[in-house]
Amino acid sequence: MLLRNFDFAAKYFDYKSKTEFVEGSSPKINGWYKFIDGLLSALLVMDNSLYFLYGEDKFLISNSCEVLLIEKSRMENEFILFDSNIELVRFLYVLPDPKLNVSPFEYIDGDDSKWGDFIAKIINDKERQRNFIMNLMESC
Amino acid sequence: MARSCQAAEYHYGFQGHACPERSRRDARIGRFLSVDPLAGKYPFYSPYAFSENRVVDGVELEGLEVWLTNDGGTAYGPYSPEGAEQAGVEPFLPDRWIDEVVITEQNPISAARRAGEEKAISQYYTQLNSLTLRDYPVGMLGSVIQEGGDAGEAEYWRTHQLVAFLRDEWLNGPIQGRLAGIGSPSSRGSLMPLNVEFEVISTLYGGSILVRQIPRLVVSSAEVGAVVGGRAVLALREAYKLEVNSLSSVAFKLRAAGSSSEEIARTLHGLRRELGVKYKSLTPDDVLQKIYQRNLQKYGDKLGPSIDFLRQQGKSWDDIIESATRPGGKDLGF
C-alpha cells in the first residue's frame, strides 16, 4: 500500500511498514499523503473504496460524506469532514504562499498546492471521486 | 465562406501554402507528423514543430525556413520606422508607445495615390470584409488562408486582410485591443510582431493600425518583484491567456476529426507544456530556476505535472483537456 507525498513528488510512504522513503522512479500508488503537525493524513483507495486517514483514524468515504473548508486567515484553512452532518475530523492546514516562486505562466489548478482543497474536491465531487478511484485502481 | 474541420480540406491553405509537405504536416494542429528536416539545425525546437511553434506569426518559406516578423523587439521592413524613413514616409510614433510599428493599410509607396480614390478603397474593403476571417479564433489570425496568386501576392493580400479585419473588429467592438501571436511576415515587409497591442488610428493615408509590440521581460532580476503584477507581466499574461484559450479550437478540431478524449488530452497537454516553455523563457533566469526547482519538488518534472501525475490525482481525460485550455492562475493573484 503505497502513498505519494502531496508536496514532494519523490517522497513515498509505505502504509504497512509506516515508513517514508525517497524514490526516483514513479511507482504505482494507492493514494496521497501529507503530514499535518506530525500526524499522517491521507486519501487512498483500498479494496475499491475511498478512505481518508488522519492519525490513527480511518474513515470510509461514503456518498454522505462531505468536506467543509473554512478560511481562518490568508495563510491557514480549517478542514472538517462530515458524514451525514456528523463531524468526523477537523484540523487546520497551512496554505502555501501564492507568490512564492510562481510565474504567471503556470499550468496548475487551484487545488494543486492546497491539501485540503485537493481532498475536498475528490470527496465532494462524486464524478472526480469515481475518476480518482478508477485511475488509482487502474494503476495498481 | 465557412470552413469545415475535415482534415482533408487542410491539405492546402494553411498559411497560404499549397502545402507541398501535405503528407508530413497535420494542418489541424499546425504540426509536422514526421521529423522536420531542419531539426538538426534548430535543436532548441521540437523536431515535430512547424514554423518553430509560431504558427501564428511565422510562415514557412518553401517549407524549409521560417521568417519571423520581429527579432527581439526590432521591427524590420518598409512599414517599420526604419523602413518608413527609407520609403520617405513619416512614421507615426506617439511618445506613449514604447515599442511600436505603424502598419498602413496600403503600401506606403502607393498609398498617396490611393488616398484620393475613395470609391476604389471602399470597394476594396467590401471585398476584404467578405472573407472568412471571423471564423478564426483570436490568436490564430496569422494563419489566415489566402488561396490563389503567387506567394508574394498572397502575403501582400494577407496583410491587408489582417489590417482590415482588425480595423473593423475594433471599430465594431467585439474584440479587445490586444491580440496574441498575430503576425504576417510579408515579402513586402508588413509587420505584425508576436504579442501585440493595437489601436486603430487615422493617418495621412487613411485608417491604420498602430501596433505596439508587448515587450519581453526586459527587467533585471532585482526588479522582478516590482514587475509581478506590473504592466509588462500583465501584457504577457494576456498574450499567454489568449494562446492558451486558442487551444480550445485545437480540441474542437481533433474531436470533430474523431479523436478520442485521451488522444485530445495528450495532444493538448503537450501543446500546453510547450506554451509554458515559450513563455517561461521570457522569465529572468534566476527566477526561472527557482520555478523549475519548485516544480521538480512538487511534480517531479520541471515543467509541471505530467499527464500521469494528473491521472493519479483523479483527473479524467476531459478534466485534462479542460484545464489545458484554461490559463489558470486565479489563485495565484493573476
Interface residues (C-beta under 8 A of the other chain):
Chain A: R4 D7 F8 A9 A10 S26 I29 W32 P98 K99 L100 N101 V102 S103 P104 F105 E106 Y107 I108 D109 G110 D112 S113 F118 I122 E127 R128 Q129 N131 F132 I133 N135 L136 S139
Chain B: V228 V233 L236 R237 Y240 R272 R273 L275 G276 Y279 K280 T283 V287 L288 K290 I291 Q293 R294 L296 Q297 K298 Y299 G300 D301 L303 G304 P305 D308 F309 R311 Q312 Q313 G314 K315 S316 D319 S323 A324 G328 G329 K330 D331 L332 G333 F334
